[in-house]
Amino acid sequence: MEKPVLPFTGERYTPECALEIATEHWHRYAFARALAPGRRVLDAACGEGYGSALLARAGADVLGLDIGADAVAHARARYGGIAGLRFGQADATALDAYPDASFDLVLSFETLEHVHAQERLLDGFARLLAPGGLLLVSTPDKRTYTDLTGEVNPHHVRELYRDEFEALLAARFPARRLYGQKNLFQSVLWALDGQGGGAQAHALQPDGAVADGVGPAPMYYLAACARDEAALASLPALSLFGDTLESVYVDYRAEIARNRAAAAHIAHLEAELARLRGGA
């Protein structure tokens, strides 16, 4: 049976989207997947439902909530047969109907910037989080996403700079770890025998020097938040997400090939025009 497809609105991600947007969105849920087994999970503003489904298949008891009736109906139709997964319609800033401490893992990816009532959103998540629980919340960095690009996303009503984001979290969660996220062109070395420990990151600088770190500033932040540091102990220092089809790289090489072919054709036409003018 053909899977139902939710139309792409230009903002809400669906699994039919490809290239950079796909790796950004799937990576967040892949990061959460390792934390999900055996936990009661709330996926607040779950959208199409693909992430909720991924976590349920990993062994979590997942409730996906979204404000959009169309998204909820689609999620139920596409993923309704997965054990431990249910969907409901709700505003993520108004979750008063759910009891205190009812979830061990709360996710809210790329939601914060879409609401004015960010304090209320985070207050609700803090109330719903069980002792020892973990909140994962992501949002774009206003400096790199908007200020440096000069592009304004009409779907975002309240973007945050890093200090604003961290201040909102600090007021509610004593324990936090902040991750930066960005699609990067990287050369990766990994131990094929699975041995070794720790991680290294190096980046070539504009002046030709090599410095520690992954390089560019994050486009997005993902924060892991809890009431105590013990809840953060199992989190990695570095998380990589790959695409075995290398779709972004394939598209890049195809685009380069098209540009080179077009340049060669233009050069040929210019040469032919020069020849015709010379013979006139």
Summary of the structure (lengths in Angstrom):
residues: 280
radius of gyration: 22.6
end to end distance: 65.7
largest distance: 86.6
contacts: 771
relative contact order: 0.12
helix: 35%
strand: 20%
